[in-house]
Amino acid sequence: MFRQFGWLEVLLILLIALLIFGPSKLPQLGKAIARTIREFRKAMAGEDEESKSGEEKG
């Protein structure tokens, strides 16, 4: 469904983010995005573990 981003697409996204948020906000934005992705992955891993343990018990 989604294809991998090439270097040109990543560069374009970073340039647009720089124009919208400015150079002072980019580190904060990067940290917030990384934290969100990390929490999402933890939640997905926890959901998988819960569904597996539920199947074993039930």
PDB file of N, CA, C and O in Angstrom:
ATOM      1  N   MET A   1       0.833  -1.189   0.000  1.00  0.00           N
ATOM      2  CA  MET A   1       0.000   0.000   0.000  1.00  0.00           C
ATOM      3  C   MET A   1       0.879   1.254   0.000  1.00  0.00           C
ATOM      4  O   MET A   1       0.743   2.122  -0.862  1.00  0.00           O
ATOM      5  N   PHE A   2       1.773   1.329   0.975  1.00  0.00           N
ATOM      6  CA  PHE A   2       2.691   2.466   1.019  1.00  0.00           C
ATOM      7  C   PHE A   2       4.049   2.027   0.503  1.00  0.00           C
ATOM      8  O   PHE A   2       4.504   0.917   0.781  1.00  0.00           O
ATOM      9  N   ARG A   3       4.679   2.891  -0.238  1.00  0.00           N
ATOM     10  CA  ARG A   3       6.014   2.556  -0.724  1.00  0.00           C
ATOM     11  C   ARG A   3       7.045   3.235   0.159  1.00  0.00           C
ATOM     12  O   ARG A   3       6.723   4.143   0.925  1.00  0.00           O
ATOM     13  N   GLN A   4       8.268   2.793   0.046  1.00  0.00           N
ATOM     14  CA  GLN A   4       9.347   3.393   0.824  1.00  0.00           C
ATOM     15  C   GLN A   4       9.660   4.777   0.286  1.00  0.00           C
ATOM     16  O   GLN A   4       9.594   5.012  -0.920  1.00  0.00           O
ATOM     17  N   PHE A   5       9.997   5.684   1.175  1.00  0.00           N
ATOM     18  CA  PHE A   5      10.385   7.028   0.767  1.00  0.00           C
ATOM     19  C   PHE A   5      11.823   7.004   0.271  1.00  0.00           C
ATOM     20  O   PHE A   5      12.690   6.370   0.872  1.00  0.00           O
ATOM     21  N   GLY A   6      12.060   7.692  -0.815  1.00  0.00           N
ATOM     22  CA  GLY A   6      13.417   7.863  -1.311  1.00  0.00           C
ATOM     23  C   GLY A   6      14.060   9.062  -0.650  1.00  0.00           C
ATOM     24  O   GLY A   6      13.416   9.773   0.121  1.00  0.00           O
ATOM     25  N   TRP A   7      15.336   9.288  -0.951  1.00  0.00           N
ATOM     26  CA  TRP A   7      16.048  10.395  -0.318  1.00  0.00           C
ATOM     27  C   TRP A   7      15.475  11.735  -0.735  1.00  0.00           C
ATOM     28  O   TRP A   7      15.510  12.688   0.045  1.00  0.00           O
ATOM     29  N   LEU A   8      14.947  11.830  -1.946  1.00  0.00           N
ATOM     30  CA  LEU A   8      14.383  13.094  -2.415  1.00  0.00           C
ATOM     31  C   LEU A   8      13.100  13.441  -1.650  1.00  0.00           C
ATOM     32  O   LEU A   8      12.880  14.598  -1.291  1.00  0.00           O
ATOM     33  N   GLU A   9      12.266  12.445  -1.406  1.00  0.00           N
ATOM     34  CA  GLU A   9      11.033  12.686  -0.655  1.00  0.00           C
ATOM     35  C   GLU A   9      11.333  13.091   0.783  1.00  0.00           C
ATOM     36  O   GLU A   9      10.697  13.995   1.325  1.00  0.00           O
ATOM     37  N   VAL A  10      12.300  12.422   1.396  1.00  0.00           N
ATOM     38  CA  VAL A  10      12.679  12.758   2.773  1.00  0.00           C
ATOM     39  C   VAL A  10      13.225  14.177   2.841  1.00  0.00           C
ATOM     40  O   VAL A  10      12.889  14.930   3.754  1.00  0.00           O
ATOM     41  N   LEU A  11      14.062  14.542   1.883  1.00  0.00           N
ATOM     42  CA  LEU A  11      14.618  15.890   1.833  1.00  0.00           C
ATOM     43  C   LEU A  11      13.513  16.932   1.668  1.00  0.00           C
ATOM     44  O   LEU A  11      13.553  17.987   2.301  1.00  0.00           O
ATOM     45  N   LEU A  12      12.542  16.643   0.832  1.00  0.00           N
ATOM     46  CA  LEU A  12      11.423  17.561   0.619  1.00  0.00           C
ATOM     47  C   LEU A  12      10.592  17.721   1.891  1.00  0.00           C
ATOM     48  O   LEU A  12      10.193  18.833   2.234  1.00  0.00           O
ATOM     49  N   ILE A  13      10.331  16.625   2.585  1.00  0.00           N
ATOM     50  CA  ILE A  13       9.568  16.686   3.832  1.00  0.00           C
ATOM     51  C   ILE A  13      10.320  17.496   4.883  1.00  0.00           C
ATOM     52  O   ILE A  13       9.720  18.311   5.584  1.00  0.00           O
ATOM     53  N   LEU A  14      11.627  17.278   4.997  1.00  0.00           N
ATOM     54  CA  LEU A  14      12.425  18.040   5.962  1.00  0.00           C
ATOM     55  C   LEU A  14      12.461  19.522   5.624  1.00  0.00           C
ATOM     56  O   LEU A  14      12.416  20.364   6.521  1.00  0.00           O
ATOM     57  N   LEU A  15      12.540  19.846   4.352  1.00  0.00           N
ATOM     58  CA  LEU A  15      12.542  21.245   3.932  1.00  0.00           C
ATOM     59  C   LEU A  15      11.211  21.921   4.260  1.00  0.00           C
ATOM     60  O   LEU A  15      11.189  23.055   4.738  1.00  0.00           O
ATOM     61  N   ILE A  16      10.121  21.237   4.008  1.00  0.00           N
ATOM     62  CA  ILE A  16       8.800  21.792   4.328  1.00  0.00           C
ATOM     63  C   ILE A  16       8.654  21.968   5.843  1.00  0.00           C
ATOM     64  O   ILE A  16       8.131  22.984   6.302  1.00  0.00           O
ATOM     65  N   ALA A  17       9.115  20.979   6.620  1.00  0.00           N
ATOM     66  CA  ALA A  17       9.056  21.094   8.083  1.00  0.00           C
ATOM     67  C   ALA A  17       9.891  22.270   8.565  1.00  0.00           C
ATOM     68  O   ALA A  17       9.487  22.983   9.484  1.00  0.00           O
ATOM     69  N   LEU A  18      11.042  22.477   7.958  1.00  0.00           N
ATOM     70  CA  LEU A  18      11.897  23.601   8.331  1.00  0.00           C
ATOM     71  C   LEU A  18      11.206  24.924   8.048  1.00  0.00           C
ATOM     72  O   LEU A  18      11.289  25.854   8.850  1.00  0.00           O
ATOM     73  N   LEU A  19      10.527  25.016   6.916  1.00  0.00           N
ATOM     74  CA  LEU A  19       9.827  26.254   6.571  1.00  0.00           C
ATOM     75  C   LEU A  19       8.628  26.504   7.481  1.00  0.00           C
ATOM     76  O   LEU A  19       8.352  27.648   7.845  1.00  0.00           O
ATOM     77  N   ILE A  20       7.920  25.451   7.847  1.00  0.00           N
ATOM     78  CA  ILE A  20       6.711  25.610   8.665  1.00  0.00           C
ATOM     79  C   ILE A  20       7.060  25.893  10.124  1.00  0.00           C
ATOM     80  O   ILE A  20       6.521  26.827  10.718  1.00  0.00           O
ATOM     81  N   PHE A  21       7.956  25.096  10.705  1.00  0.00           N
ATOM     82  CA  PHE A  21       8.215  25.178  12.136  1.00  0.00           C
ATOM     83  C   PHE A  21       9.412  26.038  12.502  1.00  0.00           C
ATOM     84  O   PHE A  21       9.506  26.509  13.635  1.00  0.00           O
ATOM     85  N   GLY A  22      10.312  26.248  11.585  1.00  0.00           N
ATOM     86  CA  GLY A  22      11.507  27.030  11.885  1.00  0.00           C
ATOM     87  C   GLY A  22      12.579  26.179  12.532  1.00  0.00           C
ATOM     88  O   GLY A  22      12.287  25.118  13.083  1.00  0.00           O
ATOM     89  N   PRO A  23      13.811  26.634  12.469  1.00  0.00           N
ATOM     90  CA  PRO A  23      14.919  25.818  12.980  1.00  0.00           C
ATOM     91  C   PRO A  23      14.916  25.626  14.493  1.00  0.00           C
ATOM     92  O   PRO A  23      15.468  24.640  14.982  1.00  0.00           O
ATOM     93  N   SER A  24      14.315  26.530  15.239  1.00  0.00           N
ATOM     94  CA  SER A  24      14.333  26.397  16.700  1.00  0.00           C
ATOM     95  C   SER A  24      13.365  25.325  17.194  1.00  0.00           C
ATOM     96  O   SER A  24      13.587  24.754  18.262  1.00  0.00           O
ATOM     97  N   LYS A  25      12.312  25.041  16.460  1.00  0.00           N
ATOM     98  CA  LYS A  25      11.306  24.069  16.895  1.00  0.00           C
ATOM     99  C   LYS A  25      11.579  22.656  16.389  1.00  0.00           C
ATOM    100  O   LYS A  25      10.975  21.710  16.894  1.00  0.00           O
ATOM    101  N   LEU A  26      12.462  22.478  15.414  1.00  0.00           N
ATOM    102  CA  LEU A  26      12.679  21.157  14.831  1.00  0.00           C
ATOM    103  C   LEU A  26      13.193  20.118  15.829  1.00  0.00           C
ATOM    104  O   LEU A  26      12.712  18.986  15.787  1.00  0.00           O
ATOM    105  N   PRO A  27      14.134  20.426  16.720  1.00  0.00           N
ATOM    106  CA  PRO A  27      14.555  19.396  17.687  1.00  0.00           C
ATOM    107  C   PRO A  27      13.412  18.935  18.594  1.00  0.00           C
ATOM    108  O   PRO A  27      13.293  17.745  18.884  1.00  0.00           O
ATOM    109  N   GLN A  28      12.586  19.858  19.035  1.00  0.00           N
ATOM    110  CA  GLN A  28      11.438  19.497  19.875  1.00  0.00           C
ATOM    111  C   GLN A  28      10.455  18.640  19.089  1.00  0.00           C
ATOM    112  O   GLN A  28       9.907  17.673  19.619  1.00  0.00           O
ATOM    113  N   LEU A  29      10.236  18.988  17.844  1.00  0.00           N
ATOM    114  CA  LEU A  29       9.322  18.231  16.995  1.00  0.00           C
ATOM    115  C   LEU A  29       9.852  16.817  16.762  1.00  0.00           C
ATOM    116  O   LEU A  29       9.090  15.851  16.810  1.00  0.00           O
ATOM    117  N   GLY A  30      11.141  16.695  16.513  1.00  0.00           N
ATOM    118  CA  GLY A  30      11.750  15.384  16.311  1.00  0.00           C
ATOM    119  C   GLY A  30      11.628  14.501  17.540  1.00  0.00           C
ATOM    120  O   GLY A  30      11.330  13.312  17.424  1.00  0.00           O
ATOM    121  N   LYS A  31      11.855  15.072  18.717  1.00  0.00           N
ATOM    122  CA  LYS A  31      11.728  14.311  19.959  1.00  0.00           C
ATOM    123  C   LYS A  31      10.287  13.856  20.174  1.00  0.00           C
ATOM    124  O   LYS A  31      10.045  12.724  20.593  1.00  0.00           O
ATOM    125  N   ALA A  32       9.341  14.732  19.887  1.00  0.00           N
ATOM    126  CA  ALA A  32       7.932  14.386  20.073  1.00  0.00           C
ATOM    127  C   ALA A  32       7.512  13.271  19.117  1.00  0.00           C
ATOM    128  O   ALA A  32       6.776  12.363  19.505  1.00  0.00           O
ATOM    129  N   ILE A  33       7.973  13.340  17.882  1.00  0.00           N
ATOM    130  CA  ILE A  33       7.637  12.301  16.906  1.00  0.00           C
ATOM    131  C   ILE A  33       8.261  10.971  17.312  1.00  0.00           C
ATOM    132  O   ILE A  33       7.607   9.931  17.236  1.00  0.00           O
ATOM    133  N   ALA A  34       9.518  10.994  17.741  1.00  0.00           N
ATOM    134  CA  ALA A  34      10.194   9.767  18.166  1.00  0.00           C
ATOM    135  C   ALA A  34       9.501   9.148  19.374  1.00  0.00           C
ATOM    136  O   ALA A  34       9.336   7.929  19.436  1.00  0.00           O
ATOM    137  N   ARG A  35       9.096   9.969  20.326  1.00  0.00           N
ATOM    138  CA  ARG A  35       8.398   9.478  21.515  1.00  0.00           C
ATOM    139  C   ARG A  35       7.062   8.843  21.124  1.00  0.00           C
ATOM    140  O   ARG A  35       6.690   7.795  21.651  1.00  0.00           O
ATOM    141  N   THR A  36       6.353   9.474  20.211  1.00  0.00           N
ATOM    142  CA  THR A  36       5.069   8.948  19.759  1.00  0.00           C
ATOM    143  C   THR A  36       5.238   7.602  19.072  1.00  0.00           C
ATOM    144  O   THR A  36       4.474   6.672  19.331  1.00  0.00           O
ATOM    145  N   ILE A  37       6.232   7.491  18.200  1.00  0.00           N
ATOM    146  CA  ILE A  37       6.485   6.229  17.505  1.00  0.00           C
ATOM    147  C   ILE A  37       6.866   5.135  18.494  1.00  0.00           C
ATOM    148  O   ILE A  37       6.403   4.001  18.375  1.00  0.00           O
ATOM    149  N   ARG A  38       7.708   5.467  19.469  1.00  0.00           N
ATOM    150  CA  ARG A  38       8.131   4.500  20.478  1.00  0.00           C
ATOM    151  C   ARG A  38       6.933   3.991  21.277  1.00  0.00           C
ATOM    152  O   ARG A  38       6.805   2.787  21.495  1.00  0.00           O
ATOM    153  N   GLU A  39       6.059   4.891  21.714  1.00  0.00           N
ATOM    154  CA  GLU A  39       4.884   4.490  22.483  1.00  0.00           C
ATOM    155  C   GLU A  39       3.929   3.658  21.636  1.00  0.00           C
ATOM    156  O   GLU A  39       3.315   2.716  22.136  1.00  0.00           O
ATOM    157  N   PHE A  40       3.802   3.999  20.361  1.00  0.00           N
ATOM    158  CA  PHE A  40       2.937   3.238  19.467  1.00  0.00           C
ATOM    159  C   PHE A  40       3.456   1.813  19.310  1.00  0.00           C
ATOM    160  O   PHE A  40       2.678   0.859  19.346  1.00  0.00           O
ATOM    161  N   ARG A  41       4.762   1.668  19.137  1.00  0.00           N
ATOM    162  CA  ARG A  41       5.348   0.334  18.987  1.00  0.00           C
ATOM    163  C   ARG A  41       5.179  -0.486  20.258  1.00  0.00           C
ATOM    164  O   ARG A  41       4.896  -1.682  20.196  1.00  0.00           O
ATOM    165  N   LYS A  42       5.353   0.159  21.418  1.00  0.00           N
ATOM    166  CA  LYS A  42       5.155  -0.547  22.686  1.00  0.00           C
ATOM    167  C   LYS A  42       3.706  -1.008  22.816  1.00  0.00           C
ATOM    168  O   LYS A  42       3.441  -2.127  23.255  1.00  0.00           O
ATOM    169  N   ALA A  43       2.778  -0.147  22.436  1.00  0.00           N
ATOM    170  CA  ALA A  43       1.363  -0.497  22.526  1.00  0.00           C
ATOM    171  C   ALA A  43       1.027  -1.646  21.583  1.00  0.00           C
ATOM    172  O   ALA A  43       0.268  -2.545  21.944  1.00  0.00           O
ATOM    173  N   MET A  44       1.580  -1.619  20.395  1.00  0.00           N
ATOM    174  CA  MET A  44       1.318  -2.696  19.441  1.00  0.00           C
ATOM    175  C   MET A  44       1.918  -4.011  19.936  1.00  0.00           C
ATOM    176  O   MET A  44       1.292  -5.061  19.791  1.00  0.00           O
ATOM    177  N   ALA A  45       3.101  -3.974  20.510  1.00  0.00           N
ATOM    178  CA  ALA A  45       3.726  -5.183  21.044  1.00  0.00           C
ATOM    179  C   ALA A  45       2.928  -5.704  22.233  1.00  0.00           C
ATOM    180  O   ALA A  45       2.754  -6.915  22.374  1.00  0.00           O
ATOM    181  N   GLY A  46       2.449  -4.829  23.074  1.00  0.00           N
ATOM    182  CA  GLY A  46       1.636  -5.233  24.212  1.00  0.00           C
ATOM    183  C   GLY A  46       0.314  -5.820  23.784  1.00  0.00           C
ATOM    184  O   GLY A  46      -0.177  -6.768  24.398  1.00  0.00           O
ATOM    185  N   GLU A  47      -0.266  -5.272  22.742  1.00  0.00           N
ATOM    186  CA  GLU A  47      -1.533  -5.782  22.231  1.00  0.00           C
ATOM    187  C   GLU A  47      -1.344  -7.186  21.675  1.00  0.00           C
ATOM    188  O   GLU A  47      -2.194  -8.052  21.880  1.00  0.00           O
ATOM    189  N   ASP A  48      -0.242  -7.420  20.975  1.00  0.00           N
ATOM    190  CA  ASP A  48       0.042  -8.739  20.434  1.00  0.00           C
ATOM    191  C   ASP A  48       0.229  -9.755  21.549  1.00  0.00           C
ATOM    192  O   ASP A  48      -0.268 -10.878  21.461  1.00  0.00           O
ATOM    193  N   GLU A  49       0.947  -9.363  22.605  1.00  0.00           N
ATOM    194  CA  GLU A  49       1.175 -10.266  23.724  1.00  0.00           C
ATOM    195  C   GLU A  49      -0.134 -10.589  24.433  1.00  0.00           C
ATOM    196  O   GLU A  49      -0.357 -11.732  24.832  1.00  0.00           O
ATOM    197  N   GLU A  50      -1.002  -9.590  24.592  1.00  0.00           N
ATOM    198  CA  GLU A  50      -2.279  -9.813  25.254  1.00  0.00           C
ATOM    199  C   GLU A  50      -3.157 -10.744  24.435  1.00  0.00           C
ATOM    200  O   GLU A  50      -3.807 -11.625  24.997  1.00  0.00           O
ATOM    201  N   SER A  51      -3.191 -10.567  23.121  1.00  0.00           N
ATOM    202  CA  SER A  51      -4.035 -11.416  22.291  1.00  0.00           C
ATOM    203  C   SER A  51      -3.514 -12.850  22.281  1.00  0.00           C
ATOM    204  O   SER A  51      -4.309 -13.789  22.249  1.00  0.00           O
ATOM    205  N   LYS A  52      -2.185 -13.038  22.309  1.00  0.00           N
ATOM    206  CA  LYS A  52      -1.618 -14.382  22.342  1.00  0.00           C
ATOM    207  C   LYS A  52      -1.925 -15.060  23.669  1.00  0.00           C
ATOM    208  O   LYS A  52      -2.292 -16.235  23.688  1.00  0.00           O
ATOM    209  N   SER A  53      -1.780 -14.338  24.786  1.00  0.00           N
ATOM    210  CA  SER A  53      -2.043 -14.934  26.088  1.00  0.00           C
ATOM    211  C   SER A  53      -3.539 -15.204  26.254  1.00  0.00           C
ATOM    212  O   SER A  53      -3.917 -16.160  26.931  1.00  0.00           O
ATOM    213  N   GLY A  54      -4.378 -14.396  25.662  1.00  0.00           N
ATOM    214  CA  GLY A  54      -5.817 -14.613  25.717  1.00  0.00           C
ATOM    215  C   GLY A  54      -6.228 -15.851  24.949  1.00  0.00           C
ATOM    216  O   GLY A  54      -7.146 -16.560  25.363  1.00  0.00           O
ATOM    217  N   GLU A  55      -5.564 -16.123  23.835  1.00  0.00           N
ATOM    218  CA  GLU A  55      -5.863 -17.313  23.050  1.00  0.00           C
ATOM    219  C   GLU A  55      -5.422 -18.571  23.787  1.00  0.00           C
ATOM    220  O   GLU A  55      -6.089 -19.602  23.711  1.00  0.00           O
ATOM    221  N   GLU A  56      -4.299 -18.490  24.501  1.00  0.00           N
ATOM    222  CA  GLU A  56      -3.802 -19.645  25.238  1.00  0.00           C
ATOM    223  C   GLU A  56      -4.722 -19.986  26.406  1.00  0.00           C
ATOM    224  O   GLU A  56      -4.959 -21.161  26.688  1.00  0.00           O
ATOM    225  N   LYS A  57      -5.243 -18.961  27.088  1.00  0.00           N
ATOM    226  CA  LYS A  57      -6.108 -19.185  28.245  1.00  0.00           C
ATOM    227  C   LYS A  57      -7.503 -19.630  27.815  1.00  0.00           C
ATOM    228  O   LYS A  57      -8.117 -20.482  28.456  1.00  0.00           O
ATOM    229  N   GLY A  58      -7.995 -19.050  26.732  1.00  0.00           N
ATOM    230  CA  GLY A  58      -9.375 -19.294  26.338  1.00  0.00           C
ATOM    231  C   GLY A  58      -9.492 -20.329  25.351  1.00  0.00           C
ATOM    232  O   GLY A  58     -10.600 -20.648  24.920  1.00  0.00           O
TER     233      GLY A  58
END
